[in-house]
Amino acid sequence: MRNRSTGHTVQTIAKAEAIASLGFQSWLANQNAAGSDIYVGMNPIKDGAYSRTKRNIKDIRHVYLDLDKKGDEALDAIRNSPEVPAPNFVLDTSPGRHQVVWKVSGFGQDEAESLLHSLANKFGGDLAATDSTRVLRLPGFANRKFPEEFVVQARQESDAVYCLRDFTLEEDSPEAPRHFGEAQERRRTLPNDHNSQSEHDWAYAKRALSRGDDPEVVIQRIADFRAQDKANPESYARRTVTKAQVDLQRTRSSREPLQREGIEQREPYQDF
């Protein structure tokens, strides 16, 4: 939560059952009445972690969009698009502004963030809200950003759980090789701390290979997409895809023995 009057921010880490309890909800309501905006993380953190960093994300449960510009138009486009599934939840955060949430499974963190970036570019979402540690507004509490109080409302529109194959949009990636000018303009306007295009290419390669795309087709897409800013785009694309294949194979190999034994794989807690 963040109090807009004082600038004071409080982060509380708790299980969903505790957050939903009457006492916790009453405390949140008091904080909201005192001027604090209330948010909730979209992806759980590891047991024992005390900070909401990428390294501490346990797994990816949701992908999302923050639609704060032409939100009604963007929401209509999402609902009518054949390239994305029906959202699980739509939050009305203020007049004409929305947050859209999909429940997902089987996503790696880099795959999720690549998709988040692509969704934001496709539908005009907030590019700053494309990381896996993002918090969104909690329904039932007032949005304190504007002078006029607006209570955040949520609507459930689907109970499905989606996988990578359910999102087929042409993205700001090698799947959209003809949009060189648009892609380059977007790269110029990204914040300095945003992932590099090479990182997005690598994440895209892993995502495409994971869903079963032909490696040679993936190589050609990346080469086409980077034709204007690489001296040898085909060589670059082949190296990128080869590294992605090796990484995916390493991940699968490390999981197989644990899966055979029925053991859950977890990374040790690290806090930075």
C-alpha positions as CSV (number, residue, x, y, z in Angstrom):
1,M,0.0,0.0,0.0
2,R,1.1,3.6,-0.6
3,N,-0.2,6.7,1.1
4,R,-0.3,9.4,-1.5
5,S,-0.4,12.2,1.0
6,T,2.7,11.2,3.0
7,G,4.5,9.1,0.4
8,H,4.8,6.3,2.9
9,T,4.8,2.8,1.4
10,V,4.2,-0.5,3.3
11,Q,4.7,-4.0,1.9
12,T,3.2,-6.9,3.7
13,I,3.9,-10.5,2.7
14,A,1.1,-12.9,3.6
15,K,-0.7,-16.0,2.3
16,A,-3.9,-15.4,0.4
17,E,-6.0,-16.9,3.2
18,A,-4.6,-14.4,5.7
19,I,-5.2,-11.5,3.3
20,A,-8.8,-12.6,2.8
21,S,-9.5,-12.8,6.5
22,L,-11.9,-10.4,8.2
23,G,-9.2,-8.8,10.4
24,F,-6.8,-8.2,7.5
25,Q,-9.5,-6.8,5.3
26,S,-10.6,-4.4,8.1
27,W,-7.0,-3.2,8.5
28,L,-6.8,-2.6,4.7
29,A,-10.1,-0.7,4.8
30,N,-8.8,1.6,7.5
31,Q,-5.6,2.2,5.6
32,N,-7.5,3.0,2.5
33,A,-9.8,5.4,4.3
34,A,-6.7,7.1,5.6
35,G,-5.5,7.8,2.1
36,S,-3.6,4.7,1.0
37,D,-3.9,3.0,-2.3
38,I,-4.1,-0.8,-1.9
39,Y,-2.3,-3.2,-4.3
40,V,-1.7,-7.0,-4.5
41,G,1.1,-8.9,-6.2
42,M,0.1,-10.9,-9.3
43,N,2.6,-13.7,-8.8
44,P,3.6,-15.5,-5.5
45,I,7.0,-15.3,-4.0
46,K,9.1,-18.1,-2.6
47,D,8.6,-19.4,0.9
48,G,10.9,-17.5,3.2
49,A,11.4,-14.6,0.9
50,Y,11.0,-11.1,2.3
51,S,11.1,-8.9,-0.8
52,R,9.2,-8.8,-4.1
53,T,12.2,-9.2,-6.6
54,K,12.3,-11.2,-9.8
55,R,14.7,-13.7,-8.2
56,N,12.1,-14.3,-5.4
57,I,9.2,-15.0,-7.7
58,K,8.1,-18.6,-7.1
59,D,6.1,-19.1,-10.3
60,I,4.0,-17.3,-12.9
61,R,0.3,-17.4,-12.2
62,H,-0.9,-14.4,-14.1
63,V,-0.2,-12.1,-17.0
64,Y,-1.9,-8.7,-17.2
65,L,-2.3,-5.3,-18.8
66,D,-2.7,-1.9,-17.3
67,L,-4.9,0.2,-19.7
68,D,-4.6,3.8,-18.7
69,K,-4.9,5.4,-22.1
70,K,-7.9,4.9,-24.3
71,G,-8.8,2.1,-21.9
72,D,-12.3,1.5,-23.1
73,E,-11.2,1.2,-26.7
74,A,-8.3,-1.1,-25.7
75,L,-10.6,-3.3,-23.7
76,D,-13.0,-3.7,-26.6
77,A,-10.0,-4.6,-28.8
78,I,-9.0,-7.3,-26.4
79,R,-12.4,-8.8,-26.1
80,N,-12.8,-8.9,-29.9
81,S,-9.3,-10.1,-30.7
82,P,-8.8,-13.7,-32.0
83,E,-5.1,-13.4,-30.8
84,V,-5.7,-13.5,-27.1
85,P,-8.1,-15.5,-25.0
86,A,-10.9,-14.1,-22.9
87,P,-9.6,-12.3,-19.8
88,N,-10.3,-14.0,-16.4
89,F,-10.8,-10.6,-14.7
90,V,-11.3,-7.0,-15.8
91,L,-10.7,-4.4,-13.1
92,D,-12.2,-0.9,-13.5
93,T,-9.7,1.2,-11.7
94,S,-11.1,4.7,-12.6
95,P,-13.4,6.0,-15.4
96,G,-12.0,4.8,-18.7
97,R,-9.1,2.9,-17.1
98,H,-8.8,-0.8,-16.7
99,Q,-6.5,-3.6,-15.6
100,V,-6.9,-7.0,-17.4
101,V,-5.8,-10.3,-15.9
102,W,-5.3,-13.8,-17.4
103,K,-4.7,-16.9,-15.2
104,V,-1.8,-18.9,-16.7
105,S,0.3,-22.0,-16.1
106,G,3.5,-23.4,-17.6
107,F,5.2,-20.0,-18.1
108,G,8.8,-19.2,-17.4
109,Q,9.6,-15.8,-16.1
110,D,11.3,-14.6,-19.3
111,E,8.4,-16.0,-21.4
112,A,5.9,-14.2,-19.3
113,E,7.7,-10.9,-19.5
114,S,8.1,-11.2,-23.3
115,L,4.4,-11.8,-23.6
116,L,3.6,-8.9,-21.2
117,H,5.6,-6.5,-23.3
118,S,4.0,-7.8,-26.5
119,L,0.5,-7.4,-25.0
120,A,1.3,-3.8,-24.0
121,N,2.5,-2.9,-27.4
122,K,-0.4,-4.6,-29.2
123,F,-3.2,-3.1,-27.1
124,G,-1.6,0.2,-25.9
125,G,-0.9,-0.9,-22.3
126,D,1.5,0.6,-19.9
127,L,5.0,-0.6,-20.8
128,A,6.2,0.0,-17.2
129,A,3.8,-2.7,-16.1
130,T,5.5,-5.6,-18.0
131,D,7.6,-7.2,-15.3
132,S,6.7,-10.3,-13.3
133,T,6.8,-8.5,-9.9
134,R,4.0,-6.1,-10.8
135,V,1.3,-5.2,-8.3
136,L,-2.3,-4.3,-9.5
137,R,-5.0,-2.6,-7.6
138,L,-7.1,-4.7,-5.1
139,P,-10.8,-4.6,-5.9
140,G,-13.2,-3.2,-3.3
141,F,-10.9,-0.3,-2.3
142,A,-10.9,3.3,-3.4
143,N,-8.4,4.6,-6.0
144,R,-6.7,7.6,-4.2
145,K,-4.9,8.8,-7.3
146,F,-7.6,11.2,-8.3
147,P,-9.5,13.9,-6.3
148,E,-12.8,12.1,-6.9
149,E,-13.1,8.8,-5.1
150,F,-13.5,5.7,-7.3
151,V,-13.9,2.3,-5.8
152,V,-12.1,-0.4,-7.9
153,Q,-14.5,-3.0,-9.3
154,A,-13.7,-6.4,-10.7
155,R,-15.6,-8.6,-13.2
156,Q,-14.9,-12.3,-13.8
157,E,-15.2,-13.1,-17.5
158,S,-13.6,-16.6,-17.6
159,D,-12.5,-19.3,-15.3
160,A,-10.0,-20.9,-17.7
161,V,-6.3,-21.3,-17.1
162,Y,-4.3,-20.5,-20.2
163,C,-0.9,-21.6,-21.6
164,L,1.5,-20.1,-24.1
165,R,-0.3,-21.5,-27.1
166,D,-3.5,-19.6,-26.2
167,F,-1.8,-16.3,-27.0
168,T,-1.2,-16.0,-30.8
169,L,-0.8,-12.3,-31.3
170,E,1.7,-10.8,-33.6
171,E,4.1,-9.2,-31.2
172,D,6.9,-6.8,-30.9
173,S,9.2,-9.7,-31.7
174,P,10.4,-11.7,-34.7
175,E,6.8,-12.9,-35.3
176,A,6.1,-9.4,-36.7
177,P,9.1,-8.9,-39.1
178,R,7.5,-6.4,-41.4
179,H,7.0,-3.6,-38.8
180,F,10.6,-2.4,-38.7
181,G,9.9,1.3,-38.3
182,E,7.4,0.8,-35.6
183,A,9.6,-1.7,-33.7
184,Q,12.6,0.6,-33.9
185,E,10.5,3.6,-32.7
186,R,9.4,1.5,-29.7
187,R,12.9,0.5,-28.9
188,R,14.0,4.2,-28.9
189,T,11.3,5.1,-26.4
190,L,11.8,2.3,-23.9
191,P,13.2,3.3,-20.5
192,N,17.0,2.7,-20.0
193,D,16.4,-0.1,-17.5
194,H,14.1,-2.0,-19.8
195,N,15.3,-5.4,-21.2
196,S,17.4,-5.1,-24.3
197,Q,16.0,-6.2,-27.7
198,S,18.6,-9.1,-27.7
199,E,17.1,-10.3,-24.4
200,H,13.6,-10.1,-25.9
201,D,14.8,-12.0,-29.0
202,W,16.2,-14.7,-26.7
203,A,13.0,-14.9,-24.6
204,Y,11.0,-15.0,-27.8
205,A,13.1,-17.9,-29.1
206,K,12.5,-19.9,-25.9
207,R,8.8,-19.1,-26.0
208,A,8.5,-20.2,-29.7
209,L,10.5,-23.3,-29.2
210,S,8.5,-24.2,-26.1
211,R,5.3,-24.1,-28.0
212,G,6.7,-26.4,-30.7
213,D,7.7,-23.9,-33.5
214,D,10.2,-25.2,-36.1
215,P,13.7,-23.9,-35.1
216,E,14.5,-23.0,-38.7
217,V,11.3,-20.9,-38.8
218,V,12.2,-19.2,-35.6
219,I,15.7,-18.4,-36.9
220,Q,14.2,-16.9,-40.1
221,R,11.8,-14.7,-38.1
222,I,14.6,-13.3,-35.9
223,A,16.8,-12.7,-38.9
224,D,14.1,-10.9,-40.7
225,F,13.2,-8.8,-37.6
226,R,16.8,-7.8,-37.0
227,A,17.8,-7.3,-40.7
228,Q,18.3,-3.6,-40.3
229,D,20.4,-3.5,-37.2
230,K,22.7,-6.6,-37.4
231,A,25.6,-7.0,-39.8
232,N,24.9,-10.7,-40.1
233,P,21.3,-11.2,-38.9
234,E,21.1,-14.9,-39.9
235,S,24.2,-15.8,-37.9
236,Y,22.9,-13.7,-34.9
237,A,19.5,-15.5,-35.2
238,R,21.0,-18.9,-35.3
239,R,23.2,-18.3,-32.3
240,T,20.2,-17.0,-30.4
241,V,18.0,-20.0,-31.2
242,T,20.9,-22.4,-30.5
243,K,21.4,-20.9,-27.0
244,A,17.7,-21.0,-26.4
245,Q,17.6,-24.7,-27.3
246,V,20.5,-25.5,-25.0
247,D,18.9,-23.6,-22.1
248,L,15.5,-25.3,-22.6
249,Q,17.2,-28.8,-22.7
250,R,19.2,-28.0,-19.6
251,T,16.0,-26.9,-17.8
252,R,14.1,-30.1,-18.9
253,S,17.0,-32.3,-17.9
254,S,17.3,-30.8,-14.4
255,R,13.6,-31.3,-13.8
256,E,13.2,-34.8,-15.0
257,P,14.9,-36.7,-12.1
258,L,12.9,-34.6,-9.5
259,Q,9.6,-35.1,-11.4
260,R,10.2,-38.9,-11.4
261,E,10.7,-38.9,-7.7
262,G,7.7,-36.6,-7.1
263,I,9.9,-33.9,-5.6
264,E,9.1,-30.2,-6.0
265,Q,12.0,-28.2,-7.3
266,R,12.8,-24.9,-5.5
267,E,15.6,-22.5,-5.6
268,P,17.3,-21.4,-2.3
269,Y,16.1,-18.0,-0.9
270,Q,18.2,-15.1,-2.0
271,D,17.4,-11.5,-1.1
272,F,19.0,-8.6,-2.8
